[in-house]
Amino acid sequence: VQLQASGGGLVQPGGSLRLSCAASGNTVSIIYMDWYRQAPGAERERVARIDTHDTTIYADSVKDRFTISRDNAGYTWNLEMNSLKPDDAAVYYCSARSRNNRYWGQGTLVTVSS
């Protein structure tokens, strides 16, 4: 499985960004689709997950501000980020989990600054 993330950039506090992740390869093996982020000096953390039943979970820090979704085919998933705060600035990674493997996309940088 190969993952291609897109959509990062610079946004002012309070603004919005949309990240997308497109999967290719053995996509039928994917069970979970995640977004992680890693700020400088911090651990990588999962911010949102959607599964093949469209069940979603969110980190407390982003709940009610971020929304994860996937397209009808299930192999592109998005992260809509609203009310962005400086603490949301990080490199964001999409990730997919199959029964036996975890796959990572390249990171996309989100900068939140006025």
KOLRORO-790478 format. One record per residue (C-alpha): y negated, x negated, z negated; residue number from 1. Coordinates in Angstrom, 1 decimal. Example, Ala and Ser with C-alpha at 12.3 -4.5 7.8 and 13.67 -1.06 7.14 Angstrom:
BEGIN
4.5; -12.3; -7.8; 1
1.1; -13.7; -7.1; 2
//
This chain:
BEGIN
0.0; 0.0; 0.0; 1
-3.4; -1.3; 0.9; 2
-6.6; 0.1; -0.6; 3
-10.1; -0.1; 0.8; 4
-13.0; 0.8; -1.5; 5
-16.5; 1.6; -0.4; 6
-19.8; 3.1; -1.6; 7
-21.2; 0.8; -4.2; 8
-24.8; -0.2; -4.3; 9
-28.1; -0.2; -6.3; 10
-29.2; 3.0; -8.0; 11
-31.9; 3.8; -10.5; 12
-31.0; 5.2; -13.9; 13
-30.3; 8.9; -13.6; 14
-29.3; 8.6; -10.0; 15
-26.0; 9.2; -8.3; 16
-23.5; 7.3; -6.2; 17
-20.2; 8.2; -4.5; 18
-17.4; 5.7; -4.2; 19
-14.4; 6.2; -1.9; 20
-11.0; 4.6; -1.7; 21
-8.8; 4.9; 1.4; 22
-5.1; 4.1; 1.1; 23
-2.9; 3.0; 3.9; 24
0.7; 1.8; 4.2; 25
3.4; 3.5; 2.1; 26
1.1; 6.1; 0.7; 27
3.8; 8.7; 0.0; 28
4.9; 6.5; -2.9; 29
1.5; 7.0; -4.7; 30
1.7; 9.0; -7.9; 31
-1.6; 8.2; -9.6; 32
-5.0; 7.3; -8.1; 33
-7.4; 5.6; -10.4; 34
-10.9; 4.1; -10.6; 35
-11.4; 1.2; -13.0; 36
-14.5; -0.8; -13.7; 37
-15.3; -4.2; -15.2; 38
-18.6; -5.2; -16.5; 39
-19.5; -8.9; -17.0; 40
-17.8; -10.2; -20.1; 41
-15.9; -7.0; -20.6; 42
-12.3; -5.9; -20.2; 43
-11.4; -3.8; -17.1; 44
-11.3; -0.2; -18.1; 45
-10.0; 2.9; -16.4; 46
-12.7; 5.5; -15.9; 47
-10.9; 8.2; -14.1; 48
-7.5; 9.2; -12.8; 49
-6.2; 11.9; -10.5; 50
-2.5; 12.5; -9.8; 51
-0.6; 14.2; -7.0; 52
-1.0; 17.5; -8.8; 53
-4.8; 17.1; -8.9; 54
-4.7; 16.7; -12.7; 55
-7.6; 14.6; -13.8; 56
-8.5; 12.5; -16.8; 57
-11.7; 10.7; -17.7; 58
-12.8; 8.0; -20.1; 59
-15.0; 9.5; -22.8; 60
-17.9; 7.4; -21.6; 61
-18.1; 9.1; -18.2; 62
-16.8; 12.6; -19.0; 63
-19.1; 15.3; -17.6; 64
-21.0; 12.8; -15.5; 65
-18.3; 11.5; -13.1; 66
-15.9; 13.5; -11.0; 67
-12.8; 12.2; -9.3; 68
-11.3; 14.0; -6.3; 69
-9.0; 13.4; -3.4; 70
-8.9; 14.7; 0.1; 71
-6.3; 17.2; 1.3; 72
-4.0; 14.5; 2.6; 73
-4.2; 12.9; -0.8; 74
-4.7; 9.3; 0.4; 75
-8.4; 9.1; 0.0; 76
-10.0; 9.6; -3.4; 77
-13.5; 9.6; -4.4; 78
-15.6; 9.1; -7.5; 79
-18.8; 11.0; -7.7; 80
-21.0; 9.4; -10.3; 81
-24.1; 11.3; -11.6; 82
-26.6; 10.6; -14.3; 83
-25.9; 6.9; -14.0; 84
-26.9; 4.7; -16.9; 85
-27.4; 1.0; -17.1; 86
-24.1; 0.8; -19.0; 87
-22.3; 2.1; -15.9; 88
-23.2; -1.1; -14.0; 89
-20.0; -2.9; -13.1; 90
-17.6; -3.8; -10.4; 91
-15.6; -0.7; -9.6; 92
-12.0; -1.0; -8.4; 93
-9.8; 1.6; -7.0; 94
-6.1; 1.4; -7.9; 95
-3.0; 3.3; -7.0; 96
0.2; 3.5; -9.0; 97
3.6; 4.2; -7.6; 98
6.8; 4.4; -9.6; 99
7.3; 0.7; -9.6; 100
4.1; -0.9; -8.6; 101
0.3; -0.9; -9.1; 102
-2.0; -1.7; -6.2; 103
-5.6; -2.7; -6.3; 104
-8.5; -2.5; -3.8; 105
-11.3; -5.0; -3.6; 106
-14.1; -4.3; -6.0; 107
-17.3; -2.6; -5.1; 108
-20.5; -3.5; -7.1; 109
-22.5; -0.7; -8.8; 110
-25.9; -1.8; -10.1; 111
-28.0; 0.6; -12.2; 112
-31.5; -0.7; -12.5; 113
-35.1; 0.5; -12.1; 114
//
